[in-house]
Amino acid sequence: MLRRIDEAARYVPLERLALSPQCGFASTEAGNLLTEDEQWRKLELVVDTARKAWS
């Protein structure tokens, strides 16, 4: 993810970029088969990545 952020920052200033945790989470009523623990781990990954990219 950090490489993708760096790539995007070549075209858009870093302060205008953001991470979206939508991918891998349910966006329909049927949803995705994720446990609560798996969902928390995905969110932790987003937070950790954001800290590395924007610190």
C-alpha positions in Angstrom: 0.0 0.0 0.0 2.8 2.4 0.8 4.2 2.0 -2.8 0.7 2.8 -4.2 0.5 5.9 -2.0 3.9 7.0 -3.2 2.9 6.4 -6.8 -0.3 8.4 -6.3 1.6 11.2 -4.6 3.5 11.8 -7.8 0.2 13.1 -9.3 -1.7 14.4 -6.3 -0.2 16.1 -3.2 0.0 13.6 -0.3 -2.1 15.9 1.9 -5.0 15.4 -0.6 -4.8 11.6 -0.5 -6.6 9.3 1.8 -7.1 5.6 2.5 -10.5 3.9 2.2 -11.2 0.7 4.0 -14.1 -0.2 1.7 -12.3 -2.9 -0.1 -12.9 -6.2 1.6 -15.8 -5.0 3.7 -19.5 -5.6 2.9 -21.0 -3.0 0.6 -24.1 -5.2 -0.1 -26.7 -6.9 2.1 -25.1 -10.3 1.3 -21.8 -9.0 2.7 -18.5 -10.7 2.9 -17.6 -13.7 5.1 -15.3 -11.9 7.6 -15.1 -12.5 11.3 -15.2 -9.5 13.6 -11.5 -10.2 14.4 -10.6 -10.1 10.6 -12.5 -6.8 10.3 -10.5 -5.2 13.2 -7.2 -6.4 11.7 -8.1 -4.8 8.4 -8.8 -1.5 10.2 -5.6 -1.8 12.1 -3.7 -2.2 8.9 -5.3 1.0 7.5 -4.3 2.9 10.6 -0.8 1.5 10.6 -0.3 2.3 6.9 -1.7 5.8 7.4 0.7 6.5 10.2 3.6 5.4 8.1 2.5 7.3 5.0 1.6 10.6 6.7 4.1 10.9 9.5 
